[in-house]
């Protein structure tokens, strides 16, 4: 009986070691998953910030064009200025607020809609674990946010006369002959911003 008890002790120690190793490995994977989730959240926020800033610039250009440019209706298609510096600055700010660095932001098109892709890297590392080399690894991620026009109008509309816009059920009337940019609705009425699939 004593010899049986003595034989089970090494097996018990061996099994305990395996369980501890599995627990530490699980913790390491949980650390990596947490870093990846943090990176993706930062990338999502940066891409949305870039697209929202570009939407604001688009609204400013629309306000300047109505009554001054016969092609002002074209701005309702959501065409962006690829050189817009504000989008990059907005993306950088949101990345920083999420403890990450912006690696780059660039204009893209997804499903026919213009937008921005933001690439980020976390400022923090995965952390120490039993997996060698992870202590210095940082997570990276990218996300794309697009600007989707929400308004329909008569394609034969005369840009010099009052135009009625149907913005997902909300009616907006713009009269180029009697126009005040402050009368434009909120940007979210004319353009939706969301993450691309």
C-alpha positions as CSV (number, residue, x, y, z in Angstrom):
1,X,0.0,0.0,0.0
2,X,2.8,2.4,0.9
3,X,4.5,1.7,-2.5
4,X,1.2,2.5,-4.3
5,X,1.0,5.8,-2.5
6,X,4.6,6.5,-3.3
7,X,4.0,5.8,-7.0
8,X,1.0,8.2,-7.2
9,X,3.0,11.2,-5.9
10,X,5.0,11.7,-9.1
11,X,1.9,11.3,-11.2
12,X,0.1,13.9,-9.0
13,X,3.1,16.3,-9.4
14,X,3.2,15.7,-13.1
15,X,-0.5,16.4,-13.6
16,X,-0.3,19.5,-11.4
17,X,2.5,20.8,-13.5
18,X,0.5,20.2,-16.7
19,X,-2.5,22.0,-15.2
20,X,-0.4,25.0,-14.1
21,X,1.2,25.2,-17.6
22,X,-2.2,25.1,-19.2
23,X,-3.5,27.8,-16.9
24,X,-0.5,30.1,-17.7
25,X,-0.9,29.4,-21.4
26,X,-4.6,30.3,-21.2
27,X,-3.6,33.5,-19.4
28,X,-1.1,34.3,-22.1
29,X,-3.7,33.9,-24.8
30,X,-6.2,36.0,-22.8
31,X,-3.5,38.7,-22.6
32,X,-3.0,38.6,-26.4
33,X,-6.8,38.6,-27.0
34,X,-7.2,41.6,-24.7
35,X,-4.4,43.5,-26.5
36,X,-6.0,42.7,-29.9
37,X,-9.4,43.9,-28.7
38,X,-7.9,47.1,-27.4
39,X,-6.1,47.6,-30.7
40,X,-9.3,47.0,-32.7
41,X,-11.2,49.4,-30.6
42,X,-8.6,52.1,-31.1
43,X,-8.6,51.5,-34.9
44,X,-12.4,51.7,-35.0
45,X,-12.4,55.0,-33.1
46,X,-9.6,56.4,-35.3
47,X,-11.3,55.4,-38.6
48,X,-14.7,56.9,-37.4
49,X,-13.0,60.1,-36.3
50,X,-11.4,60.5,-39.7
51,X,-14.6,59.9,-41.5
52,X,-16.6,62.2,-39.3
53,X,-14.1,65.0,-39.7
54,X,-14.2,64.5,-43.5
55,X,-18.0,64.6,-43.3
56,X,-17.8,68.0,-41.5
57,X,-15.5,69.3,-44.2
58,X,-17.9,68.0,-46.8
59,X,-20.7,69.9,-45.2
60,X,-18.6,73.1,-45.2
61,X,-18.0,72.7,-48.9
62,X,-21.6,72.0,-49.6
63,X,-22.6,75.2,-47.7
64,X,-20.1,77.2,-49.8
65,X,-21.2,75.7,-53.1
66,X,-25.0,76.1,-52.8
67,X,-26.0,79.2,-54.8
68,X,-22.4,79.7,-56.0
69,X,-21.7,76.5,-58.0
70,X,-24.1,75.0,-60.5
71,X,-22.8,71.6,-59.6
72,X,-23.6,71.8,-55.8
73,X,-25.9,68.8,-56.0
74,X,-22.8,66.7,-56.8
75,X,-21.6,67.2,-53.2
76,X,-24.5,65.2,-52.0
77,X,-22.8,62.1,-53.4
78,X,-20.3,62.4,-50.6
79,X,-17.2,63.0,-52.7
80,X,-14.3,63.6,-50.3
81,X,-11.2,65.7,-50.5
82,X,-8.3,63.1,-50.4
83,X,-5.9,65.8,-49.2
84,X,-8.0,66.7,-46.2
85,X,-5.5,67.0,-43.3
86,X,-8.2,67.2,-40.7
87,X,-9.1,63.5,-41.1
88,X,-5.6,62.4,-40.2
89,X,-5.4,64.8,-37.2
90,X,-8.8,63.5,-35.9
91,X,-7.7,59.9,-36.3
92,X,-4.4,60.6,-34.5
93,X,-6.2,62.2,-31.6
94,X,-8.6,59.3,-31.1
95,X,-5.8,56.7,-31.4
96,X,-3.9,58.6,-28.7
97,X,-6.9,58.7,-26.5
98,X,-7.0,54.8,-26.8
99,X,-3.3,54.5,-25.8
100,X,-2.3,53.7,-29.4
101,X,-0.3,55.3,-32.2
102,X,-1.6,56.0,-35.7
103,X,0.5,54.2,-38.3
104,X,-1.4,55.7,-41.2
105,X,-4.7,56.9,-42.5
106,X,-5.7,56.8,-46.1
107,X,-8.9,57.4,-48.2
108,X,-10.5,54.2,-49.5
109,X,-13.8,53.1,-51.1
110,X,-15.9,50.3,-49.8
111,X,-19.1,49.1,-51.5
112,X,-19.0,52.3,-53.5
113,X,-18.9,54.6,-50.5
114,X,-15.9,56.8,-49.8
115,X,-14.2,56.5,-46.4
116,X,-10.9,56.2,-44.5
117,X,-8.8,53.3,-43.4
118,X,-6.9,53.8,-40.1
119,X,-4.0,51.5,-39.1
120,X,-2.8,51.6,-35.5
121,X,-0.4,50.0,-33.1
122,X,-0.9,49.9,-29.3
123,X,1.5,51.8,-27.1
124,X,1.4,49.0,-24.6
125,X,2.7,45.4,-25.0
126,X,1.0,42.1,-24.6
127,X,3.0,41.6,-21.3
128,X,5.1,38.9,-19.7
129,X,3.9,35.4,-20.1
130,X,5.3,31.8,-20.4
131,X,5.5,32.3,-24.2
132,X,9.0,33.7,-25.0
133,X,9.1,37.1,-26.8
134,X,5.6,38.3,-26.0
135,X,6.8,40.8,-23.4
136,X,7.8,43.3,-26.1
137,X,5.0,42.6,-28.6
138,X,2.5,45.3,-29.5
139,X,-0.9,44.7,-31.1
140,X,-1.8,46.2,-34.4
141,X,-5.2,46.6,-36.1
142,X,-6.9,48.4,-38.9
143,X,-10.5,49.6,-39.5
144,X,-12.4,51.3,-42.3
145,X,-15.2,53.8,-41.8
146,X,-17.3,55.1,-44.7
147,X,-19.5,58.1,-45.4
148,X,-22.9,57.1,-46.9
149,X,-25.1,59.7,-48.5
150,X,-28.6,59.5,-47.1
151,X,-30.5,61.8,-49.4
152,X,-32.4,61.2,-52.7
153,X,-33.5,63.9,-55.1
154,X,-34.8,64.4,-58.6
155,X,-31.8,63.8,-60.9
156,X,-33.3,66.3,-63.3
157,X,-33.5,69.0,-60.6
158,X,-32.4,72.5,-61.6
159,X,-29.5,73.5,-59.2
160,X,-30.6,77.1,-59.5
161,X,-34.1,76.4,-58.2
162,X,-35.4,75.0,-54.9
163,X,-34.5,71.4,-54.5
164,X,-36.3,68.9,-52.2
165,X,-34.1,66.2,-50.6
166,X,-35.6,63.0,-49.1
167,X,-33.1,62.0,-46.5
168,X,-34.3,58.6,-45.3
169,X,-37.8,60.0,-44.8
170,X,-36.8,63.4,-43.5
171,X,-37.5,66.1,-46.1
172,X,-34.9,68.9,-46.5
173,X,-35.5,71.8,-48.8
174,X,-32.6,73.9,-50.2
175,X,-33.3,77.1,-52.1
176,X,-30.1,78.3,-53.8
177,X,-31.7,81.7,-54.4
178,X,-32.4,82.3,-50.7
179,X,-29.8,80.2,-48.9
180,X,-28.1,80.5,-45.5
181,X,-25.5,77.8,-44.7
182,X,-26.6,77.9,-41.1
183,X,-30.0,76.5,-42.3
184,X,-28.4,73.2,-43.4
185,X,-29.5,70.4,-41.1
186,X,-27.0,68.4,-39.0
187,X,-24.4,66.5,-41.0
188,X,-25.9,63.2,-39.7
189,X,-29.1,64.0,-41.6
190,X,-27.4,64.2,-45.0
191,X,-24.6,61.7,-44.4
192,X,-24.3,58.6,-42.3
193,X,-20.9,57.5,-41.0
194,X,-20.3,53.9,-40.0
195,X,-17.7,51.1,-39.9
196,X,-17.4,49.1,-43.1
197,X,-18.0,45.4,-42.9
